[in-house]
Amino acid sequence: MTISQDLFTRAQTSIPGGVNSPVRAFNGVGGTPLFITKAEGPYTFDADNNKYIDYVGSWGPMILGHNHPQIKQAVLEAVENGLSYGAPTETEILMAEKVKELVPSIEKVRMVSSGTEATMSAIRLARGYTGRDKILKFEGCYHGHADSLLVKAGSGALTMGVPNSPGIPADFAKHTLTVSFNNLDEVKAIFEQYKDEIACIIVEPVAGNMNCIPPVPGFLEGLREVCNNHGSVLIFDEVMTGFRVALGGAQQYYNITPDLTCLGKVIGGGMPVGAFGGKQEIMDYIAPVGPVYQAGTLSGNPIAMAAGLKALELLSEEGLHQQLEAKSKALCDGFQQAADEAGIALTTNYAGGMFGFFFTDANSVNSFAQATECDLERFKRFFHLMLEEGVYLAPSAFEAGFVSTMHTQQDIENTIAAAKSAFAKL
Ligand code: PLP
Protein backbone atom coordinates (compact mmCIF):
# COMPACT_ATOMS: atom_id res chain seq x y z
CA MET A 1 0.00 0.00 0.00
CA THR A 2 1.34 3.46 -0.87
CA ILE A 3 1.37 6.25 1.70
CA SER A 4 -1.24 8.11 -0.39
CA GLN A 5 -3.52 5.06 -0.28
CA ASP A 6 -3.05 4.81 3.45
CA LEU A 7 -3.81 8.52 3.95
CA PHE A 8 -6.89 8.26 1.73
CA THR A 9 -8.28 5.38 3.77
CA ARG A 10 -7.70 7.40 6.95
CA ALA A 11 -9.14 10.62 5.46
CA GLN A 12 -12.39 8.87 4.54
CA THR A 13 -13.15 8.15 8.19
CA SER A 14 -13.31 11.85 9.10
CA ILE A 15 -13.80 13.83 5.86
CA PRO A 16 -16.71 13.09 3.44
CA GLY A 17 -15.14 11.10 0.62
CA GLY A 18 -11.74 11.88 2.11
CA VAL A 19 -11.52 15.24 0.34
CA ASN A 20 -12.55 18.85 0.84
CA SER A 21 -13.62 19.35 -2.79
CA PRO A 22 -15.16 16.52 -4.85
CA VAL A 23 -12.99 16.35 -8.02
CA ARG A 24 -9.93 15.73 -5.84
CA ALA A 25 -11.30 12.27 -4.99
CA PHE A 26 -10.37 10.89 -8.48
CA ASN A 27 -13.98 9.76 -9.06
CA GLY A 28 -13.61 10.83 -12.68
CA VAL A 29 -10.63 8.56 -13.30
CA GLY A 30 -10.76 5.91 -10.60
CA GLY A 31 -7.93 5.03 -8.25
CA THR A 32 -6.54 6.84 -5.24
CA PRO A 33 -5.90 10.58 -5.09
CA LEU A 34 -2.31 11.62 -4.51
CA PHE A 35 -1.65 13.28 -1.18
CA ILE A 36 0.67 16.19 -1.84
CA THR A 37 3.44 17.15 0.54
CA LYS A 38 5.04 20.05 -1.31
CA ALA A 39 5.17 21.88 -4.61
CA GLU A 40 7.91 23.92 -6.23
CA GLY A 41 7.89 25.68 -9.63
CA PRO A 42 6.13 23.38 -12.16
CA TYR A 43 6.39 20.30 -9.94
CA THR A 44 4.36 18.67 -7.18
CA PHE A 45 5.62 15.96 -4.85
CA ASP A 46 3.41 13.33 -3.25
CA ALA A 47 3.58 11.58 0.11
CA ASP A 48 5.42 8.66 -1.53
CA ASN A 49 8.12 11.05 -2.76
CA ASN A 50 7.09 10.90 -6.40
CA LYS A 51 7.71 14.02 -8.47
CA TYR A 52 5.20 15.16 -11.11
CA ILE A 53 5.15 17.81 -13.81
CA ASP A 54 1.96 19.55 -12.72
CA TYR A 55 -0.67 20.86 -15.15
CA VAL A 56 -3.36 21.33 -12.48
CA GLY A 57 -1.64 24.23 -10.74
CA SER A 58 -4.08 24.12 -7.81
CA TRP A 59 -6.86 24.32 -10.45
CA GLY A 60 -5.53 27.54 -11.92
CA PRO A 61 -4.01 29.90 -9.37
CA MET A 62 -0.38 28.81 -9.76
CA ILE A 63 0.25 30.58 -13.05
CA LEU A 64 3.68 31.68 -11.79
CA GLY A 65 4.54 28.17 -10.64
CA HIS A 66 4.36 26.82 -7.11
CA ASN A 67 5.95 28.56 -4.15
CA HIS A 68 7.16 31.58 -6.13
CA PRO A 69 9.90 33.20 -4.01
CA GLN A 70 8.54 36.75 -4.34
CA ILE A 71 4.98 35.76 -3.47
CA LYS A 72 6.25 33.77 -0.52
CA GLN A 73 8.27 36.81 0.60
CA ALA A 74 5.22 39.12 0.27
CA VAL A 75 3.20 36.72 2.42
CA LEU A 76 5.93 36.45 5.06
CA GLU A 77 6.23 40.24 5.27
CA ALA A 78 2.45 40.65 5.59
CA VAL A 79 2.25 38.00 8.31
CA GLU A 80 4.58 40.10 10.47
CA ASN A 81 1.76 42.64 10.88
CA GLY A 82 -1.05 40.30 11.89
CA LEU A 83 -3.34 37.95 10.03
CA SER A 84 -6.65 39.82 9.76
CA TYR A 85 -8.18 43.09 10.99
CA GLY A 86 -11.70 43.26 9.56
CA ALA A 87 -11.00 46.92 8.79
CA PRO A 88 -9.77 48.63 5.62
CA THR A 89 -6.09 48.60 4.60
CA GLU A 90 -4.08 50.42 1.95
CA THR A 91 -3.20 47.08 0.30
CA GLU A 92 -6.87 46.71 -0.64
CA ILE A 93 -6.71 50.04 -2.49
CA LEU A 94 -3.52 48.97 -4.27
CA MET A 95 -5.19 45.69 -5.25
CA ALA A 96 -8.31 47.48 -6.55
CA GLU A 97 -6.19 49.95 -8.51
CA LYS A 98 -4.14 47.13 -10.02
CA VAL A 99 -7.27 45.20 -11.06
CA LYS A 100 -8.71 48.34 -12.68
CA GLU A 101 -5.45 48.96 -14.52
CA LEU A 102 -5.28 45.41 -15.90
CA VAL A 103 -9.00 44.97 -16.64
CA PRO A 104 -10.28 48.36 -17.88
CA SER A 105 -13.98 47.32 -17.97
CA ILE A 106 -13.75 47.21 -14.17
CA GLU A 107 -14.38 50.69 -12.78
CA LYS A 108 -15.00 49.49 -9.24
CA VAL A 109 -14.21 46.14 -7.64
CA ARG A 110 -15.22 44.30 -4.45
CA MET A 111 -12.97 41.59 -2.99
CA VAL A 112 -14.38 38.29 -1.68
CA SER A 113 -12.81 34.99 -0.61
CA SER A 114 -13.66 32.58 -3.46
CA GLY A 115 -14.86 32.36 -7.03
CA THR A 116 -18.21 31.05 -5.81
CA GLU A 117 -18.74 34.16 -3.70
CA ALA A 118 -17.78 36.34 -6.67
CA THR A 119 -20.35 34.82 -9.05
CA MET A 120 -23.06 34.53 -6.39
CA SER A 121 -22.64 38.20 -5.50
CA ALA A 122 -22.48 39.34 -9.13
CA ILE A 123 -25.76 37.53 -9.85
CA ARG A 124 -27.44 39.13 -6.83
CA LEU A 125 -26.17 42.51 -7.96
CA ALA A 126 -27.43 42.01 -11.52
CA ARG A 127 -30.84 41.00 -10.16
CA GLY A 128 -30.94 43.97 -7.78
CA TYR A 129 -29.83 46.39 -10.47
CA THR A 130 -32.32 45.23 -13.12
CA GLY A 131 -35.19 44.31 -10.78
CA ARG A 132 -35.48 40.98 -12.67
CA ASP A 133 -35.28 37.39 -11.35
CA LYS A 134 -34.25 35.19 -14.27
CA ILE A 135 -30.66 34.51 -15.23
CA LEU A 136 -29.22 32.76 -18.27
CA LYS A 137 -26.26 30.39 -18.11
CA PHE A 138 -24.79 27.79 -20.42
CA GLU A 139 -24.84 24.04 -20.19
CA GLY A 140 -21.48 22.75 -19.00
CA CYS A 141 -20.31 26.11 -17.63
CA TYR A 142 -19.45 26.00 -13.94
CA HIS A 143 -19.68 29.13 -11.86
CA GLY A 144 -19.13 27.76 -8.38
CA HIS A 145 -21.72 26.09 -6.20
CA ALA A 146 -24.21 28.85 -5.33
CA ASP A 147 -27.81 27.62 -5.59
CA SER A 148 -28.78 29.67 -8.68
CA LEU A 149 -25.75 28.47 -10.57
CA LEU A 150 -25.74 24.76 -9.81
CA VAL A 151 -28.29 24.17 -12.52
CA LYS A 152 -27.97 22.79 -16.03
CA ALA A 153 -30.45 22.19 -18.81
CA GLY A 154 -32.73 19.18 -18.56
CA SER A 155 -33.56 17.32 -21.76
CA GLY A 156 -34.09 19.66 -24.65
CA ALA A 157 -32.08 22.81 -25.04
CA LEU A 158 -34.48 25.54 -24.06
CA THR A 159 -35.61 24.11 -20.76
CA MET A 160 -36.51 25.61 -17.47
CA GLY A 161 -33.76 25.10 -14.91
CA VAL A 162 -33.68 21.88 -12.96
CA PRO A 163 -31.34 21.74 -10.00
CA ASN A 164 -28.55 19.19 -10.48
CA SER A 165 -27.94 18.77 -6.78
CA PRO A 166 -30.47 17.83 -4.11
CA GLY A 167 -30.88 20.68 -1.66
CA ILE A 168 -31.72 23.31 -4.24
CA PRO A 169 -35.46 24.05 -4.24
CA ALA A 170 -36.98 23.71 -7.73
CA ASP A 171 -38.83 26.95 -7.04
CA PHE A 172 -35.49 28.65 -6.81
CA ALA A 173 -33.77 26.86 -9.70
CA LYS A 174 -36.63 27.71 -12.06
CA HIS A 175 -35.19 31.20 -12.38
CA THR A 176 -32.05 29.79 -13.99
CA LEU A 177 -32.43 29.31 -17.74
CA THR A 178 -29.85 27.16 -19.50
CA VAL A 179 -28.91 27.00 -23.18
CA SER A 180 -26.03 25.52 -25.19
CA PHE A 181 -22.61 27.17 -25.09
CA ASN A 182 -21.58 28.61 -28.47
CA ASN A 183 -25.17 28.59 -29.73
CA LEU A 184 -26.37 32.15 -30.29
CA ASP A 185 -29.64 31.03 -31.88
CA GLU A 186 -30.70 29.39 -28.62
CA VAL A 187 -29.77 32.55 -26.72
CA LYS A 188 -31.87 34.70 -29.04
CA ALA A 189 -34.79 32.27 -28.85
CA ILE A 190 -34.86 32.27 -25.07
CA PHE A 191 -34.69 36.07 -24.95
CA GLU A 192 -37.59 36.09 -27.41
CA GLN A 193 -39.52 33.84 -25.02
CA TYR A 194 -38.74 35.70 -21.80
CA LYS A 195 -38.44 39.17 -23.32
CA ASP A 196 -37.33 41.55 -20.59
CA GLU A 197 -37.40 39.17 -17.61
CA ILE A 198 -33.72 38.16 -17.80
CA ALA A 199 -31.44 40.00 -15.38
CA CYS A 200 -28.17 38.75 -16.81
CA ILE A 201 -26.23 36.33 -18.92
CA ILE A 202 -23.32 34.71 -17.07
CA VAL A 203 -20.72 32.95 -19.20
CA GLU A 204 -17.24 31.52 -18.98
CA PRO A 205 -15.79 33.35 -22.01
CA VAL A 206 -13.56 30.32 -22.58
CA ALA A 207 -15.34 27.34 -21.07
CA GLY A 208 -12.90 25.54 -18.79
CA ASN A 209 -15.18 23.24 -16.84
CA MET A 210 -16.13 20.97 -19.74
CA ASN A 211 -12.51 20.53 -20.80
CA CYS A 212 -11.35 23.64 -22.73
CA ILE A 213 -13.79 25.12 -25.23
CA PRO A 214 -13.08 28.57 -26.66
CA PRO A 215 -15.97 30.68 -27.96
CA VAL A 216 -16.71 30.36 -31.69
CA PRO A 217 -16.28 33.61 -33.63
CA GLY A 218 -19.26 35.90 -33.05
CA PHE A 219 -20.58 34.13 -29.94
CA LEU A 220 -19.37 36.59 -27.30
CA GLU A 221 -20.13 39.52 -29.63
CA GLY A 222 -23.66 38.15 -29.98
CA LEU A 223 -24.11 37.91 -26.20
CA ARG A 224 -23.03 41.54 -25.88
CA GLU A 225 -25.57 42.59 -28.48
CA VAL A 226 -28.44 40.59 -26.97
CA CYS A 227 -27.75 42.11 -23.54
CA ASN A 228 -27.64 45.61 -25.03
CA ASN A 229 -30.94 45.04 -26.80
CA HIS A 230 -32.71 43.72 -23.69
CA GLY A 231 -31.22 45.80 -20.89
CA SER A 232 -29.62 42.67 -19.37
CA VAL A 233 -26.27 42.63 -17.60
CA LEU A 234 -23.46 40.71 -19.32
CA ILE A 235 -21.33 38.91 -16.72
CA PHE A 236 -18.03 37.33 -17.75
CA ASP A 237 -17.01 34.69 -15.24
CA GLU A 238 -13.26 35.08 -15.57
CA VAL A 239 -12.48 33.15 -12.40
CA MET A 240 -10.44 30.77 -14.56
CA THR A 241 -9.57 32.92 -17.59
CA GLY A 242 -8.75 36.14 -15.70
CA PHE A 243 -5.04 37.08 -15.94
CA ARG A 244 -4.47 33.67 -17.63
CA VAL A 245 -5.81 33.80 -21.17
CA ALA A 246 -4.29 37.29 -21.42
CA LEU A 247 -3.19 39.83 -18.82
CA GLY A 248 -6.58 41.53 -19.21
CA GLY A 249 -8.39 38.17 -19.34
CA ALA A 250 -10.59 36.73 -22.08
CA GLN A 251 -12.28 40.11 -22.52
CA GLN A 252 -8.96 41.49 -23.73
CA TYR A 253 -8.14 38.37 -25.78
CA TYR A 254 -11.47 38.53 -27.61
CA ASN A 255 -11.98 42.30 -27.31
CA ILE A 256 -15.47 42.24 -25.76
CA THR A 257 -16.50 44.48 -22.86
CA PRO A 258 -18.76 42.84 -20.25
CA ASP A 259 -20.73 44.86 -17.68
CA LEU A 260 -19.49 42.80 -14.74
CA THR A 261 -16.49 40.48 -14.35
CA CYS A 262 -15.93 37.75 -11.76
CA LEU A 263 -12.37 36.92 -10.77
CA GLY A 264 -10.75 34.22 -8.62
CA LYS A 265 -7.85 31.75 -8.69
CA VAL A 266 -4.89 33.78 -10.11
CA ILE A 267 -5.99 36.96 -8.30
CA GLY A 268 -5.12 35.35 -4.96
CA GLY A 269 -1.67 34.06 -5.93
CA GLY A 270 -2.64 30.79 -4.18
CA MET A 271 -4.54 32.34 -1.26
CA PRO A 272 -8.37 32.21 -1.00
CA VAL A 273 -9.45 35.28 -3.00
CA GLY A 274 -12.21 36.19 -5.43
CA ALA A 275 -13.50 39.51 -6.73
CA PHE A 276 -16.28 40.97 -8.80
CA GLY A 277 -16.30 44.33 -10.48
CA GLY A 278 -17.44 46.33 -13.46
CA LYS A 279 -19.35 49.43 -14.40
CA GLN A 280 -19.46 51.97 -11.61
CA GLU A 281 -23.18 52.55 -12.17
CA ILE A 282 -23.87 48.88 -11.39
CA MET A 283 -21.24 48.44 -8.67
CA ASP A 284 -22.68 51.39 -6.76
CA TYR A 285 -25.79 49.27 -6.14
CA ILE A 286 -23.71 47.32 -3.62
CA ALA A 287 -23.89 48.06 0.12
CA PRO A 288 -22.91 50.33 1.77
CA VAL A 289 -23.52 52.75 -1.16
CA GLY A 290 -26.46 50.87 -2.60
CA PRO A 291 -29.24 48.54 -1.44
CA VAL A 292 -27.82 45.13 -2.56
CA TYR A 293 -26.26 43.43 0.45
CA GLN A 294 -22.90 41.70 0.23
CA ALA A 295 -20.24 41.24 2.92
CA GLY A 296 -17.41 39.03 4.23
CA THR A 297 -15.48 38.69 7.51
CA LEU A 298 -12.24 37.87 5.70
CA SER A 299 -12.87 39.85 2.48
CA GLY A 300 -9.72 41.77 1.50
CA ASN A 301 -7.68 39.77 4.02
CA PRO A 302 -4.23 41.42 4.29
CA ILE A 303 -2.21 38.23 3.73
CA ALA A 304 -4.33 37.20 0.74
CA MET A 305 -4.11 40.73 -0.72
CA ALA A 306 -0.31 40.75 -0.34
CA ALA A 307 -0.02 37.43 -2.20
CA GLY A 308 -2.49 38.38 -4.93
CA LEU A 309 -1.07 41.84 -5.51
CA LYS A 310 2.44 40.45 -5.88
CA ALA A 311 1.16 37.83 -8.34
CA LEU A 312 -0.54 40.48 -10.47
CA GLU A 313 2.58 42.66 -10.43
CA LEU A 314 4.75 39.74 -11.55
CA LEU A 315 2.26 38.80 -14.28
CA SER A 316 2.38 42.29 -15.75
CA GLU A 317 5.76 41.55 -17.35
CA GLU A 318 5.76 42.29 -21.09
CA GLY A 319 5.39 39.20 -23.30
CA LEU A 320 4.64 36.80 -20.44
CA HIS A 321 1.23 35.76 -21.76
CA GLN A 322 2.56 35.21 -25.28
CA GLN A 323 5.07 32.80 -23.77
CA LEU A 324 2.30 31.02 -21.86
CA GLU A 325 0.26 30.64 -25.02
CA ALA A 326 3.32 29.32 -26.88
CA LYS A 327 3.62 26.59 -24.21
CA SER A 328 -0.08 25.66 -24.51
CA LYS A 329 0.31 25.48 -28.29
CA ALA A 330 3.51 23.41 -28.06
CA LEU A 331 1.76 20.91 -25.76
CA CYS A 332 -1.32 20.69 -27.98
CA ASP A 333 0.73 20.34 -31.18
CA GLY A 334 2.98 17.73 -29.53
CA PHE A 335 0.01 15.70 -28.25
CA GLN A 336 -1.69 15.93 -31.64
CA GLN A 337 1.36 14.77 -33.57
CA ALA A 338 2.04 11.91 -31.15
CA ALA A 339 -1.62 10.83 -31.30
CA ASP A 340 -1.68 10.98 -35.10
CA GLU A 341 1.46 8.83 -35.28
CA ALA A 342 -0.10 6.30 -32.89
CA GLY A 343 -3.40 6.27 -34.79
CA ILE A 344 -5.31 7.69 -31.80
CA ALA A 345 -8.20 10.05 -32.61
CA LEU A 346 -7.53 13.29 -30.74
CA THR A 347 -8.50 16.97 -30.95
CA THR A 348 -7.01 19.83 -28.93
CA ASN A 349 -8.01 23.37 -27.94
CA TYR A 350 -6.10 26.15 -26.24
CA ALA A 351 -6.40 29.83 -25.37
CA GLY A 352 -3.54 31.66 -23.65
CA GLY A 353 -2.34 29.66 -20.65
CA MET A 354 -5.11 27.03 -20.73
CA PHE A 355 -5.48 23.96 -22.93
CA GLY A 356 -7.55 20.83 -23.40
CA PHE A 357 -7.49 17.60 -25.39
CA PHE A 358 -10.36 15.33 -26.39
CA PHE A 359 -10.32 11.70 -27.45
CA THR A 360 -12.67 12.04 -30.41
CA ASP A 361 -12.87 11.68 -34.19
CA ALA A 362 -14.34 15.18 -34.48
CA ASN A 363 -12.10 17.81 -36.10
CA SER A 364 -13.03 20.37 -33.47
CA VAL A 365 -14.96 20.40 -30.18
CA ASN A 366 -17.15 23.47 -29.61
CA SER A 367 -20.01 22.29 -27.44
CA PHE A 368 -20.91 20.53 -24.22
CA ALA A 369 -22.64 17.77 -26.21
CA GLN A 370 -19.45 17.08 -28.17
CA ALA A 371 -17.33 17.16 -25.01
CA THR A 372 -19.51 14.54 -23.33
CA GLU A 373 -19.46 12.28 -26.41
CA CYS A 374 -15.67 11.86 -26.22
CA ASP A 375 -14.06 8.57 -25.23
CA LEU A 376 -14.01 8.94 -21.45
CA GLU A 377 -12.66 5.42 -20.82
CA ARG A 378 -9.68 6.19 -23.00
CA PHE A 379 -9.11 9.42 -21.04
CA LYS A 380 -9.09 7.48 -17.76
CA ARG A 381 -6.45 5.07 -19.03
CA PHE A 382 -4.41 7.92 -20.47
CA PHE A 383 -4.60 9.84 -17.18
CA HIS A 384 -3.16 6.92 -15.19
CA LEU A 385 -0.48 6.16 -17.80
CA MET A 386 0.62 9.81 -17.65
CA LEU A 387 0.71 9.65 -13.87
CA GLU A 388 3.01 6.64 -14.12
CA GLU A 389 5.21 8.72 -16.45
CA GLY A 390 5.37 11.53 -13.85
CA VAL A 391 2.82 13.92 -15.38
CA TYR A 392 -0.05 15.16 -13.24
CA LEU A 393 -3.08 16.11 -15.37
CA ALA A 394 -6.47 17.12 -13.99
CA PRO A 395 -8.22 13.91 -12.82
CA SER A 396 -11.25 14.50 -15.04
CA ALA A 397 -11.93 14.69 -18.78
CA PHE A 398 -13.97 17.82 -18.11
CA GLU A 399 -11.26 20.12 -16.80
CA ALA A 400 -8.89 22.43 -18.61
CA GLY A 401 -5.13 22.06 -18.22
CA PHE A 402 -2.94 24.94 -17.08
CA VAL A 403 0.62 25.91 -17.92
CA SER A 404 2.74 28.18 -15.76
CA THR A 405 5.66 30.51 -16.37
CA MET A 406 7.84 27.89 -14.65
CA HIS A 407 7.22 25.05 -17.11
CA THR A 408 10.44 24.82 -19.12
CA GLN A 409 10.92 23.76 -22.71
CA GLN A 410 12.34 20.52 -21.28
CA ASP A 411 9.20 19.96 -19.13
CA ILE A 412 7.02 20.38 -22.22
CA GLU A 413 9.20 17.99 -24.24
CA ASN A 414 9.18 15.44 -21.41
CA THR A 415 5.39 15.71 -21.23
CA ILE A 416 5.04 15.08 -24.96
CA ALA A 417 7.43 12.12 -24.72
CA ALA A 418 5.30 10.77 -21.85
CA ALA A 419 2.17 11.18 -23.98
CA LYS A 420 3.87 9.30 -26.83
CA SER A 421 4.60 6.33 -24.64
CA ALA A 422 1.09 6.50 -23.10
CA PHE A 423 -0.56 6.57 -26.55
CA ALA A 424 1.45 3.48 -27.51
CA LYS A 425 -0.11 1.60 -24.59
CA LEU A 426 -3.70 2.82 -25.01
N1 PLP B 1 -16.15 30.10 -11.88
C1 PLP B 1 -15.32 29.35 -12.62
C2 PLP B 1 -15.21 29.59 -14.09
C3 PLP B 1 -14.56 28.33 -12.02
O1 PLP B 1 -13.75 27.58 -12.77
C4 PLP B 1 -14.69 28.13 -10.62
C5 PLP B 1 -13.92 27.07 -9.95
O2 PLP B 1 -13.34 26.21 -10.53
C6 PLP B 1 -15.56 28.95 -9.90
C7 PLP B 1 -16.26 29.92 -10.56
C8 PLP B 1 -15.70 28.78 -8.42
O3 PLP B 1 -14.55 29.22 -7.77
P1 PLP B 1 -14.20 28.67 -6.30
O4 PLP B 1 -13.88 27.23 -6.44
O5 PLP B 1 -13.03 29.52 -5.89
O6 PLP B 1 -15.39 28.91 -5.44
Residues whose N, C-alpha, C, O or C-beta is under 5 A from the ligand:
A	BS01	PLP	S114 G115 T116 Y142 H143 G144 E204 D237 V239 M240 G264
